[in-house]
Amino acid sequence: MPTATAKESEIDVLIIGAGPAGLMAGNALARNGVKVRIIDQRPDRVAAGQADGIQPRTIEVFQSYGLADRLLKEGNQMHMAAFYNPSPDGGIELTDRVSDVTAESARYPFEVTLHQGAIESIFSDSMRSFGLEVSRPVVPTSVHLSDDESDLNDPHAHPIRVVLQHLQPNNQAETEIVHARFVIGADGAHSWVRKSFGIEMEGEQTDYIWGVVDLKADTNFPDIRNKCAIHSNNGSCMIIPREADKVRLYIQLDSKGPHVTSNGRIDKEKLHPHYLLEEARKTLQPYYIQTPEKFDWWTIYIIGQRVASRFSVKDRIFIVGDACHTHSPKAGQGMNASMNDSHNLAWKLTHVLKGWAEISLLKTYEFERRKYAQDLINFDKQFAKLFSGKPRTEACQDGVSHEDFLKIFQAFGGFTSGIGIHYAESSLTSQKHQTSAKNLIVGQRILPQIFLRAADSRPVEIQDLLPSDARFKVLVFTGNSSNLEQLKKTWTVSKELDKLFSNVAAGRAMFDILTISSATKAEVRYNDLPKSLWSHWSKVLIDDTDLKGVQGGDGYRKYGVGSDGAIVIIRPDGYVGMIAPLDRVQDLEAYFSGFARI
């Protein structure tokens, strides 16, 4: 069909690519009421293999979208990590077992493993409830971004023109022209979007070659259901237990073998899963692993560590996931980093599209996520080198010792779990009054904590009251509201917050308020607190233990909030944006004026 007669459409956000990053973005935007399209060139979702590890912070993010229950039901939980090294008698021997997740504040102190297709299904089913389906197979063929500054600065304009080809079974194609306000390129490591705008990938490719194979393992290896890091004289191997009794084997391959071409590329035709399993057997000696009836999935890769030179084009085109960073899968970061790119971007697009924030807010996406990606690559270089290096033995004193490997494994536990992500000072993160809640670090995610609902003493997890719904959460720590003087201060705070809300264009629609008193369950009267500080009785909490003394309590101390109270602003993505004393509401006004429309 000639372009001149192609059908045309308008959309707020066009997402190109329906892997985990694209689906995370689509689900978040659709949930927020944004008009969004998502296309993919694949005729169907991934059936097996690909990425499969969900880290503790990402589980929290899934929970914020109401998706964690299904993830936990379908996935395998990985609690323990085992380490094997060369035995003096030949083969390998168990050296150590430690907790797989070392981040102390992890709400979910384990990883979940589930194949990418199942994770995509979780998102697809959720999107369907918001009326969004993936259009497939659809291929973009051209994209043009206007140079008109008035269009680029107008969030209601559609400055992007994308030509799509809807592929048909008879090798025909139907052309569509989409006019979009924003485009998200979630189209993988060979991103068409990235290449269309000449964005370079900066970094390098290593000499480390690894094979991956998924199977049901018949073996006498005792740690087959634990995460395992194995260093042997034959090479290294990682074992990842999977759902439905499956396991994934990562097997280090010879970087100078017949499967490597003269230009350093892999000739996959010379490899097959049986070869990978045979290499794994050499590493696992003296343990056996039988040949399965079938292999679920397998692949080969060379570790590349690269970050895109920029993550956006004129704050209208954005790239997420593998389109903007690639690295070793051994630390389980790829899919997690990808989905969290989208989690960071989606609420910002929502605020701009709803007219709640200035378009300049979108600059914080690249500022926050590119810095994270660079940190990830720096970590990955160390981890991949240690994992792919020769083990230290009597004959190889320069090799990697277990102590060195374990030190890196545990030292970076906060990073690999996602728990330690820390966004730097910006318009969205102000450290001005950090001391008012010294343990809630500005730029890090809100710490999990059990409080009681003041009205009925039911224990609740604070993270469960902070859904990813594009609203800022205002946590008002009132101090002891049973104390008359402190209660008077709370009434003053409520009036000042009312003024703040009325000054922003979105009004109260941009905010949700939770009030947390240090009064005890025996003395609290939740309805003594100003009604403007609680939209529903369930949103007044107290810092006390439950009736059995098992759950809750000590929240003020854990958060570092004093008896005078504080106000904590939680961004829509669950990260602490700013903290202020109760008598400094005007500083919150300055914070929001930095990005919100007034």
QUIWO-V853239 format. One record per residue. RES is the residue in one letter. PSI is psi in whole degrees, -180 to 180 (none if undefined). Layout:
res=RES psi=PSI
res=RES psi=PSI
//
This chain:
res=M psi=130
res=P psi=147
res=T psi=-33
res=A psi=-29
res=T psi=9
res=A psi=148
res=K psi=150
res=E psi=151
res=S psi=161
res=E psi=146
res=I psi=151
res=D psi=-53
res=V psi=126
res=L psi=123
res=I psi=125
res=I psi=109
res=G psi=125
res=A psi=42
res=G psi=-170
res=P psi=-39
res=A psi=-46
res=G psi=-41
res=L psi=-37
res=M psi=-46
res=A psi=-46
res=G psi=-44
res=N psi=-45
res=A psi=-45
res=L psi=-43
res=A psi=-40
res=R psi=-33
res=N psi=4
res=G psi=16
res=V psi=142
res=K psi=109
res=V psi=146
res=R psi=146
res=I psi=128
res=I psi=157
res=D psi=143
res=Q psi=-18
res=R psi=139
res=P psi=-20
res=D psi=168
res=R psi=168
res=V psi=133
res=A psi=-29
res=A psi=166
res=G psi=-147
res=Q psi=-153
res=A psi=151
res=D psi=-1
res=G psi=129
res=I psi=120
res=Q psi=163
res=P psi=-44
res=R psi=-38
res=T psi=-33
res=I psi=-41
res=E psi=-41
res=V psi=-45
res=F psi=-42
res=Q psi=-37
res=S psi=-20
res=Y psi=4
res=G psi=24
res=L psi=-3
res=A psi=-35
res=D psi=-46
res=R psi=-40
res=L psi=-47
res=L psi=-31
res=K psi=-41
res=E psi=-26
res=G psi=170
res=N psi=141
res=Q psi=135
res=M psi=106
res=H psi=-34
res=M psi=144
res=A psi=131
res=A psi=147
res=F psi=129
res=Y psi=143
res=N psi=169
res=P psi=138
res=S psi=144
res=P psi=-23
res=D psi=7
res=G psi=155
res=G psi=-154
res=I psi=162
res=E psi=154
res=L psi=128
res=T psi=-38
res=D psi=156
res=R psi=131
res=V psi=170
res=S psi=135
res=D psi=-36
res=V psi=120
res=T psi=-6
res=A psi=117
res=E psi=-31
res=S psi=11
res=A psi=125
res=R psi=-38
res=Y psi=97
res=P psi=51
res=F psi=165
res=E psi=155
res=V psi=133
res=T psi=130
res=L psi=135
res=H psi=155
res=Q psi=-37
res=G psi=-39
res=A psi=-37
res=I psi=-41
res=E psi=-36
res=S psi=-37
res=I psi=-46
res=F psi=-44
res=S psi=-43
res=D psi=-38
res=S psi=-45
res=M psi=-37
res=R psi=-33
res=S psi=-18
res=F psi=10
res=G psi=21
res=L psi=127
res=E psi=155
res=V psi=131
res=S psi=121
res=R psi=156
res=P psi=126
res=V psi=134
res=V psi=128
res=P psi=139
res=T psi=-23
res=S psi=153
res=V psi=138
res=H psi=130
res=L psi=126
res=S psi=148
res=D psi=-2
res=D psi=113
res=E psi=-35
res=S psi=-36
res=D psi=-43
res=L psi=-31
res=N psi=-3
res=D psi=107
res=P psi=-14
res=H psi=-9
res=A psi=161
res=H psi=77
res=P psi=2
res=I psi=130
res=R psi=118
res=V psi=129
res=V psi=126
res=L psi=147
res=Q psi=117
res=H psi=109
res=L psi=139
res=Q psi=155
res=P psi=-29
res=N psi=23
res=N psi=14
res=Q psi=165
res=A psi=137
res=E psi=131
res=T psi=139
res=E psi=141
res=I psi=121
res=V psi=129
res=H psi=114
res=A psi=149
res=R psi=-41
res=F psi=153
res=V psi=136
res=I psi=120
res=G psi=106
res=A psi=41
res=D psi=31
res=G psi=-176
res=A psi=-26
res=H psi=35
res=S psi=121
res=W psi=-39
res=V psi=-49
res=R psi=-46
res=K psi=-34
res=S psi=-27
res=F psi=15
res=G psi=31
res=I psi=124
res=E psi=149
res=M psi=123
res=E psi=132
res=G psi=-151
res=E psi=164
res=Q psi=136
res=T psi=179
res=D psi=3
res=Y psi=123
res=I psi=131
res=W psi=144
res=G psi=152
res=V psi=134
res=V psi=136
res=D psi=134
res=L psi=166
res=K psi=121
res=A psi=123
res=D psi=106
res=T psi=159
res=N psi=10
res=F psi=122
res=P psi=-18
res=D psi=30
res=I psi=-21
res=R psi=11
res=N psi=155
res=K psi=132
res=C psi=135
res=A psi=115
res=I psi=121
res=H psi=124
res=S psi=171
res=N psi=-13
res=N psi=-13
res=G psi=-174
res=S psi=158
res=C psi=144
res=M psi=138
res=I psi=129
res=I psi=112
res=P psi=143
res=R psi=178
res=E psi=160
res=A psi=39
res=D psi=13
res=K psi=163
res=V psi=156
res=R psi=132
res=L psi=126
res=Y psi=123
res=I psi=124
res=Q psi=133
res=L psi=159
res=D psi=125
res=S psi=-4
res=K psi=22
res=G psi=177
res=P psi=-14
res=H psi=-2
res=V psi=125
res=T psi=172
res=S psi=-25
res=N psi=15
res=G psi=6
res=R psi=164
res=I psi=131
res=D psi=95
res=K psi=-21
res=E psi=-23
res=K psi=5
res=L psi=157
res=H psi=164
res=P psi=-29
res=H psi=-38
res=Y psi=-43
res=L psi=-42
res=L psi=-37
res=E psi=-39
res=E psi=-39
res=A psi=-39
res=R psi=-41
res=K psi=-39
res=T psi=-34
res=L psi=-5
res=Q psi=136
res=P psi=11
res=Y psi=153
res=Y psi=158
res=I psi=122
res=Q psi=156
res=T psi=125
res=P psi=168
res=E psi=-33
res=K psi=158
res=F psi=129
res=D psi=-37
res=W psi=152
res=W psi=158
res=T psi=171
res=I psi=144
res=Y psi=154
res=I psi=133
res=I psi=120
res=G psi=142
res=Q psi=98
res=R psi=150
res=V psi=139
res=A psi=145
res=S psi=-25
res=R psi=154
res=F psi=-2
res=S psi=160
res=V psi=110
res=K psi=30
res=D psi=29
res=R psi=-34
res=I psi=130
res=F psi=146
res=I psi=144
res=V psi=160
res=G psi=-142
res=D psi=-18
res=A psi=-23
res=C psi=-4
res=H psi=135
res=T psi=147
res=H psi=177
res=S psi=142
res=P psi=-3
res=K psi=-32
res=A psi=3
res=G psi=38
res=Q psi=-22
res=G psi=-62
res=M psi=-34
res=N psi=-48
res=A psi=-40
res=S psi=-50
res=M psi=-33
res=N psi=-23
res=D psi=-50
res=S psi=-37
res=H psi=-38
res=N psi=-40
res=L psi=-38
res=A psi=-44
res=W psi=-30
res=K psi=-43
res=L psi=-41
res=T psi=-46
res=H psi=-41
res=V psi=-45
res=L psi=-32
res=K psi=-6
res=G psi=17
res=W psi=-27
res=A psi=157
res=E psi=154
res=I psi=-21
res=S psi=-19
res=L psi=-32
res=L psi=-19
res=K psi=-24
res=T psi=-18
res=Y psi=-55
res=E psi=-40
res=F psi=-43
res=E psi=-46
res=R psi=-28
res=R psi=-39
res=K psi=-43
res=Y psi=-44
res=A psi=-39
res=Q psi=-41
res=D psi=-39
res=L psi=-43
res=I psi=-42
res=N psi=-41
res=F psi=-45
res=D psi=-34
res=K psi=-42
res=Q psi=-45
res=F psi=-45
res=A psi=-38
res=K psi=-44
res=L psi=-42
res=F psi=-36
res=S psi=-7
res=G psi=163
res=K psi=143
res=P psi=152
res=R psi=128
res=T psi=179
res=E psi=-35
res=A psi=-11
res=C psi=80
res=Q psi=-17
res=D psi=2
res=G psi=-179
res=V psi=122
res=S psi=156
res=H psi=-38
res=E psi=-41
res=D psi=-45
res=F psi=-44
res=L psi=-37
res=K psi=-46
res=I psi=-43
res=F psi=-44
res=Q psi=-36
res=A psi=-33
res=F psi=17
res=G psi=-39
res=G psi=-34
res=F psi=-51
res=T psi=-31
res=S psi=-14
res=G psi=-10
res=I psi=-33
res=G psi=8
res=I psi=131
res=H psi=109
res=Y psi=136
res=A psi=168
res=E psi=132
res=S psi=-171
res=S psi=-21
res=L psi=-11
res=T psi=108
res=S psi=122
res=Q psi=14
res=K psi=-42
res=H psi=40
res=Q psi=-34
res=T psi=-16
res=S psi=-18
res=A psi=72
res=K psi=-22
res=N psi=-6
res=L psi=92
res=I psi=123
res=V psi=130
res=G psi=-10
res=Q psi=166
res=R psi=156
res=I psi=131
res=L psi=141
res=P psi=145
res=Q psi=138
res=I psi=127
res=F psi=172
res=L psi=143
res=R psi=130
res=A psi=-33
res=A psi=-33
res=D psi=7
res=S psi=24
res=R psi=130
res=P psi=138
res=V psi=145
res=E psi=126
res=I psi=-37
res=Q psi=-30
res=D psi=-13
res=L psi=9
res=L psi=63
res=P psi=156
res=S psi=82
res=D psi=19
res=A psi=1
res=R psi=145
res=F psi=139
res=K psi=128
res=V psi=109
res=L psi=114
res=V psi=105
res=F psi=105
res=T psi=-12
res=G psi=-160
res=N psi=100
res=S psi=-8
res=S psi=-12
res=N psi=125
res=L psi=-43
res=E psi=-41
res=Q psi=-35
res=L psi=-38
res=K psi=-41
res=K psi=-37
res=T psi=-38
res=W psi=-38
res=T psi=-43
res=V psi=-41
res=S psi=-39
res=K psi=-40
res=E psi=-36
res=L psi=-38
res=D psi=-41
res=K psi=-43
res=L psi=-47
res=F psi=-37
res=S psi=-19
res=N psi=-17
res=V psi=149
res=A psi=-36
res=A psi=-18
res=G psi=-151
res=R psi=-13
res=A psi=-24
res=M psi=-3
res=F psi=151
res=D psi=134
res=I psi=134
res=L psi=134
res=T psi=130
res=I psi=112
res=S psi=152
res=S psi=6
res=A psi=154
res=T psi=163
res=K psi=-23
res=A psi=-25
res=E psi=-13
res=V psi=144
res=R psi=99
res=Y psi=-32
res=N psi=6
res=D psi=-22
res=L psi=150
res=P psi=133
res=K psi=-26
res=S psi=-12
res=L psi=2
res=W psi=117
res=S psi=-17
res=H psi=149
res=W psi=-26
res=S psi=-7
res=K psi=16
res=V psi=121
res=L psi=160
res=I psi=153
res=D psi=82
res=D psi=165
res=T psi=158
res=D psi=178
res=L psi=-20
res=K psi=-1
res=G psi=24
res=V psi=-44
res=Q psi=150
res=G psi=-180
res=G psi=154
res=D psi=15
res=G psi=-42
res=Y psi=-45
res=R psi=-44
res=K psi=-35
res=Y psi=-12
res=G psi=29
res=V psi=130
res=G psi=180
res=S psi=-19
res=D psi=-11
res=G psi=-177
res=A psi=166
res=I psi=128
res=V psi=125
res=I psi=121
res=I psi=124
res=R psi=162
res=P psi=-20
res=D psi=8
res=G psi=8
res=Y psi=147
res=V psi=124
res=G psi=-44
res=M psi=158
res=I psi=145
res=A psi=147
res=P psi=160
res=L psi=-27
res=D psi=16
res=R psi=43
res=V psi=-30
res=Q psi=-27
res=D psi=-29
res=L psi=-36
res=E psi=-43
res=A psi=-38
res=Y psi=-52
res=F psi=-30
res=S psi=-13
res=G psi=-17
res=F psi=-24
res=A psi=151
res=R psi=130
res=I psi=none
//
